[in-house]
Amino acid sequence: MSISCNILGHQPDRGGARHDGEDHWTRCRRCGTGLIRAESKWRAASADELTAHGENVDAKAELDSAAGL
């Protein structure tokens, strides 16, 4: 995490946000930290949320592949 993010908070890349079937995800434009959309704000994701996100992305890729996409 950058010093700017410690002081000002993360700056989400809203244009790069994606939905993994469960949550909206993006990265901080300053430091690259994975961010998750929670209620009315973006926040840094926990280790458990990052693991679940990886599983969701993998499952979506398998479904897309099976559908020929």
N, CA, C and O atoms as a DFTB+ gen file, in Angstrom:
276 C
 N C O
     1  1       0.854      -1.167       0.000
     2  2       0.000       0.000       0.000
     3  2       0.905       1.236       0.000
     4  3       1.886       1.307       0.740
     5  1       0.557       2.188      -0.831
     6  2       1.359       3.403      -0.929
     7  2       1.054       4.359       0.223
     8  3       0.028       4.243       0.894
     9  1       1.954       5.288       0.430
    10  2       1.741       6.303       1.472
    11  2       0.490       7.109       1.165
    12  3      -0.272       7.450       2.071
    13  1       0.274       7.418      -0.122
    14  2      -0.927       8.170      -0.511
    15  2      -2.192       7.433      -0.089
    16  3      -3.144       8.047       0.393
    17  1      -2.198       6.112      -0.274
    18  2      -3.384       5.327       0.086
    19  2      -3.575       5.296       1.600
    20  3      -4.706       5.294       2.085
    21  1      -2.469       5.271       2.348
    22  2      -2.579       5.314       3.813
    23  2      -3.198       6.619       4.272
    24  3      -3.969       6.639       5.232
    25  1      -2.868       7.710       3.594
    26  2      -3.346       9.024       4.007
    27  2      -4.715       9.345       3.411
    28  3      -5.629       9.762       4.121
    29  1      -4.844       9.144       2.100
    30  2      -6.060       9.557       1.381
    31  2      -7.070       8.443       1.144
    32  3      -8.222       8.712       0.803
    33  1      -6.652       7.213       1.318
    34  2      -7.510       6.075       0.999
    35  2      -7.248       5.605      -0.427
    36  3      -6.632       6.316      -1.221
    37  1      -7.711       4.422      -0.740
    38  2      -7.512       3.846      -2.064
    39  2      -8.310       4.606      -3.116
    40  3      -9.347       5.199      -2.818
    41  1      -7.812       4.579      -4.350
    42  2      -8.491       5.213      -5.482
    43  2      -8.912       4.098      -6.445
    44  3      -8.092       3.641      -7.241
    45  1     -10.167       3.653      -6.390
    46  2     -10.604       2.543      -7.231
    47  2     -10.602       2.901      -8.712
    48  3     -10.921       4.026      -9.096
    49  1     -10.237       1.926      -9.529
    50  2     -10.303       2.065     -10.984
    51  2     -11.705       1.622     -11.399
    52  3     -11.916       0.458     -11.741
    53  1     -12.648       2.538     -11.369
    54  2     -14.054       2.200     -11.633
    55  2     -14.258       1.681     -13.055
    56  3     -15.110       0.824     -13.290
    57  1     -13.487       2.194     -13.990
    58  2     -13.609       1.733     -15.371
    59  2     -13.146       0.303     -15.563
    60  3     -13.541      -0.358     -16.523
    61  1     -12.309      -0.178     -14.654
    62  2     -11.814      -1.542     -14.730
    63  2     -12.560      -2.507     -13.832
    64  3     -12.179      -3.672     -13.725
    65  1     -13.617      -2.041     -13.184
    66  2     -14.372      -2.886     -12.256
    67  2     -15.082      -4.013     -13.007
    68  3     -15.591      -3.816     -14.111
    69  1     -15.106      -5.179     -12.397
    70  2     -15.758      -6.356     -12.969
    71  2     -16.547      -7.072     -11.890
    72  3     -16.231      -6.986     -10.704
    73  1     -17.581      -7.782     -12.326
    74  2     -18.397      -8.578     -11.416
    75  2     -18.017     -10.033     -11.606
    76  3     -18.005     -10.525     -12.735
    77  1     -17.707     -10.729     -10.527
    78  2     -17.274     -12.122     -10.625
    79  2     -18.415     -13.113     -10.402
    80  3     -18.178     -14.303     -10.195
    81  1     -19.646     -12.620     -10.445
    82  2     -20.793     -13.481     -10.179
    83  2     -21.286     -13.351      -8.754
    84  3     -22.376     -13.811      -8.414
    85  1     -20.473     -12.721      -7.926
    86  2     -20.847     -12.542      -6.525
    87  2     -20.636     -11.101      -6.056
    88  3     -21.497     -10.525      -5.391
    89  1     -19.484     -10.526      -6.407
    90  2     -19.132      -9.172      -5.961
    91  2     -18.523      -8.375      -7.099
    92  3     -18.121      -8.935      -8.119
    93  1     -18.459      -7.050      -6.916
    94  2     -17.757      -6.178      -7.856
    95  2     -16.323      -6.000      -7.362
    96  3     -16.085      -5.773      -6.176
    97  1     -15.367      -6.107      -8.297
    98  2     -13.945      -6.041      -7.977
    99  2     -13.245      -5.054      -8.881
   100  3     -13.642      -4.849     -10.028
   101  1     -12.189      -4.438      -8.350
   102  2     -11.288      -3.602      -9.139
   103  2      -9.973      -3.508      -8.387
   104  3      -9.786      -4.154      -7.356
   105  1      -9.068      -2.700      -8.908
   106  2      -7.771      -2.465      -8.270
   107  2      -7.634      -0.985      -7.938
   108  3      -8.254      -0.133      -8.573
   109  1      -6.823      -0.697      -6.948
   110  2      -6.508       0.691      -6.611
   111  2      -5.595       1.238      -7.707
   112  3      -4.635       0.581      -8.109
   113  1      -5.897       2.436      -8.184
   114  2      -5.097       3.051      -9.239
   115  2      -3.711       3.456      -8.751
   116  3      -2.783       3.576      -9.550
   117  1      -3.565       3.666      -7.452
   118  2      -2.273       4.096      -6.903
   119  2      -1.359       2.928      -6.570
   120  3      -0.184       2.933      -6.935
   121  1      -1.893       1.922      -5.878
   122  2      -1.020       0.869      -5.339
   123  2      -1.325      -0.528      -5.864
   124  3      -0.545      -1.450      -5.622
   125  1      -2.437      -0.714      -6.575
   126  2      -2.752      -2.021      -7.139
   127  2      -3.435      -2.996      -6.206
   128  3      -3.661      -4.147      -6.581
   129  1      -3.769      -2.571      -5.005
   130  2      -4.466      -3.442      -4.055
   131  2      -5.823      -3.846      -4.611
   132  3      -6.536      -3.022      -5.182
   133  1      -6.185      -5.134      -4.441
   134  2      -7.505      -5.601      -4.849
   135  2      -8.577      -4.988      -3.975
   136  3      -8.484      -5.034      -2.748
   137  1      -9.604      -4.410      -4.601
   138  2     -10.692      -3.763      -3.872
   139  2     -12.009      -4.447      -4.188
   140  3     -12.233      -4.917      -5.304
   141  1     -12.865      -4.494      -3.200
   142  2     -14.190      -5.084      -3.341
   143  2     -15.224      -4.009      -2.995
   144  3     -15.007      -3.185      -2.106
   145  1     -16.336      -4.032      -3.704
   146  2     -17.407      -3.063      -3.447
   147  2     -18.256      -3.579      -2.292
   148  3     -18.821      -4.670      -2.363
   149  1     -18.340      -2.790      -1.236
   150  2     -19.117      -3.160      -0.060
   151  2     -20.091      -2.036       0.250
   152  3     -19.685      -0.924       0.587
   153  1     -21.375      -2.332       0.134
   154  2     -22.448      -1.373       0.360
   155  2     -22.225      -0.101      -0.449
   156  3     -22.493      -0.098      -1.650
   157  1     -21.747       0.977       0.162
   158  2     -21.644       2.241      -0.564
   159  2     -20.204       2.693      -0.793
   160  3     -19.970       3.845      -1.159
   161  1     -19.232       1.795      -0.582
   162  2     -17.839       2.206      -0.781
   163  2     -16.974       1.012      -1.205
   164  3     -17.363      -0.146      -1.049
   165  1     -15.801       1.324      -1.740
   166  2     -14.802       0.326      -2.078
   167  2     -13.887       0.150      -0.880
   168  3     -13.579       1.120      -0.187
   169  1     -13.447      -1.082      -0.626
   170  2     -12.521      -1.337       0.471
   171  2     -11.564      -2.450       0.062
   172  3     -11.843      -3.218      -0.859
   173  1     -10.441      -2.524       0.754
   174  2      -9.471      -3.584       0.495
   175  2     -10.100      -4.930       0.862
   176  3     -10.778      -5.056       1.882
   177  1      -9.866      -5.917       0.023
   178  2     -10.430      -7.252       0.252
   179  2      -9.595      -8.030       1.260
   180  3      -8.379      -7.851       1.340
   181  1     -10.252      -8.891       2.026
   182  2      -9.549      -9.767       2.964
   183  2      -8.955     -10.950       2.207
   184  3      -9.284     -11.174       1.042
   185  1      -8.089     -11.699       2.860
   186  2      -7.473     -12.877       2.241
   187  2      -8.542     -13.899       1.848
   188  3      -8.449     -14.503       0.780
   189  1      -9.549     -14.099       2.691
   190  2     -10.628     -15.043       2.385
   191  2     -11.426     -14.587       1.164
   192  3     -11.811     -15.403       0.327
   193  1     -11.672     -13.279       1.070
   194  2     -12.417     -12.746      -0.081
   195  2     -11.609     -12.887      -1.367
   196  3     -12.173     -13.171      -2.424
   197  1     -10.287     -12.691      -1.285
   198  2      -9.440     -12.864      -2.465
   199  2      -9.444     -14.317      -2.934
   200  3      -9.465     -14.587      -4.135
   201  1      -9.423     -15.250      -1.984
   202  2      -9.485     -16.674      -2.334
   203  2     -10.814     -17.002      -2.991
   204  3     -10.842     -17.681      -4.017
   205  1     -11.911     -16.534      -2.421
   206  2     -13.240     -16.784      -2.988
   207  2     -13.360     -16.155      -4.368
   208  3     -13.967     -16.741      -5.264
   209  1     -12.786     -14.964      -4.549
   210  2     -12.819     -14.293      -5.854
   211  2     -12.088     -15.140      -6.896
   212  3     -12.581     -15.312      -8.011
   213  1     -10.928     -15.663      -6.542
   214  2     -10.183     -16.524      -7.467
   215  2     -10.979     -17.747      -7.862
   216  3     -10.963     -18.150      -9.026
   217  1     -11.673     -18.342      -6.915
   218  2     -12.515     -19.514      -7.199
   219  2     -13.680     -19.135      -8.112
   220  3     -14.020     -19.888      -9.025
   221  1     -14.290     -17.976      -7.874
   222  2     -15.402     -17.518      -8.714
   223  2     -14.942     -17.254     -10.149
   224  3     -15.636     -17.605     -11.103
   225  1     -13.783     -16.642     -10.294
   226  2     -13.249     -16.350     -11.623
   227  2     -12.940     -17.648     -12.361
   228  3     -13.238     -17.773     -13.549
   229  1     -12.342     -18.620     -11.660
   230  2     -12.034     -19.906     -12.272
   231  2     -13.301     -20.626     -12.710
   232  3     -13.355     -21.185     -13.805
   233  1     -14.319     -20.613     -11.856
   234  2     -15.586     -21.274     -12.186
   235  2     -16.242     -20.602     -13.392
   236  3     -16.779     -21.285     -14.264
   237  1     -16.203     -19.283     -13.447
   238  2     -16.774     -18.549     -14.579
   239  2     -16.029     -18.883     -15.862
   240  3     -16.647     -19.046     -16.914
   241  1     -14.695     -18.989     -15.785
   242  2     -13.898     -19.327     -16.965
   243  2     -14.247     -20.725     -17.476
   244  3     -14.321     -20.944     -18.685
   245  1     -14.459     -21.661     -16.567
   246  2     -14.841     -23.024     -16.959
   247  2     -16.205     -23.027     -17.659
   248  3     -16.383     -23.712     -18.666
   249  1     -17.159     -22.269     -17.132
   250  2     -18.490     -22.189     -17.730
   251  2     -18.422     -21.544     -19.111
   252  3     -19.070     -22.002     -20.052
   253  1     -17.627     -20.473     -19.222
   254  2     -17.473     -19.805     -20.514
   255  2     -16.841     -20.752     -21.534
   256  3     -17.257     -20.784     -22.692
   257  1     -15.855     -21.509     -21.114
   258  2     -15.186     -22.456     -21.996
   259  2     -16.142     -23.552     -22.450
   260  3     -16.159     -23.926     -23.622
   261  1     -16.939     -24.064     -21.511
   262  2     -17.907     -25.106     -21.841
   263  2     -18.980     -24.605     -22.803
   264  3     -19.532     -25.374     -23.591
   265  1     -19.268     -23.302     -22.729
   266  2     -20.280     -22.716     -23.603
   267  2     -19.687     -22.278     -24.943
   268  3     -20.408     -21.809     -25.825
   269  1     -18.371     -22.434     -25.089
   270  2     -17.728     -22.055     -26.334
   271  2     -17.497     -20.567     -26.473
   272  3     -17.385     -20.056     -27.587
   273  1     -17.424     -19.870     -25.360
   274  2     -17.199     -18.415     -25.414
   275  2     -15.730     -18.078     -25.314
   276  3     -15.364     -16.903     -25.343
